[in-house]
């Protein structure tokens, strides 16, 4: 079922028990599989590869309750042997959840796939009268943590363009960063461009900017929360009629990092011909962490 959406799989040649985030590969040997646990981001794939023996890969656990994600085979079931050497599955839902799997022919070992939550924390180091990095791109719901370097002089992280009253300094946050108060965290729940500065060192150019992108549904070009014929039309309007859009990423239906007629064809195929559905963020709103030059703002 999942292999048609898993366009690539990174082969991870390790013998450890855990693999960090990214498309993951799990190898099935005669009587065991490695690694036993992997971490992926929402929308990424896990690929199971046959190495030796004969196996029946099943989602869930051997004694999982009926009607839950741990019910054996509730999400997927596949044969892994010499004739069927690989199986892939995309995890497009279940952010922040653990999904289990096992070999029904040898159910003594249970594996875990941890689909990481889609809220991330970004660190800004406060050192040498600069914010490092000074400018970062995040999504709604992400957190920024400012960390004061030990021995560094007192600084602030103060929202606003400047200390001029017209720029509303400190409206969102105004935190002291020092050896006695070395960490400040703020969750950005609203999209937009958020400048900030250090009050004592503003004249030295100690400023930063947080670009908070809007969460979106891939393919939902007109931003009405659903995929209909209006969405490929809105993409055509943007491509050929010069209609502006603040969320170019939503129009990138095939997630290739470019906006072109291929996105229209991809979406029409999904809507009318049961074609491949868009990759995450889909079917609900979410972030797209791919670095491709496309962005989404309100």
Secondary structure, DSSP 8 states (H G I E B T S, - for coil): -GGGT----------SSEE-SSSEEEEE-SS-EE-SEEEE-TT-EEEEEE-SS-EEEEES-TT--TTSTTSTTSS-EEEESSSS-EEEEE--S-TTEEEEEEETTSTT-EEEEEE--S--EEEEEEETTEEESSEEEEETT-EEEEEE-TT---EEEEESSSSSGGG-TTSS-EEEESSSS-EEEEE--S-EEEEEE-STTGGGT-EEEEEEE--B-TT-TT-SSS-SHHHHHHHHHHHHS----SBHHHH-TT-SSS-SHHHHHHHHHHHHH------SS-SS-B-----SS--B--
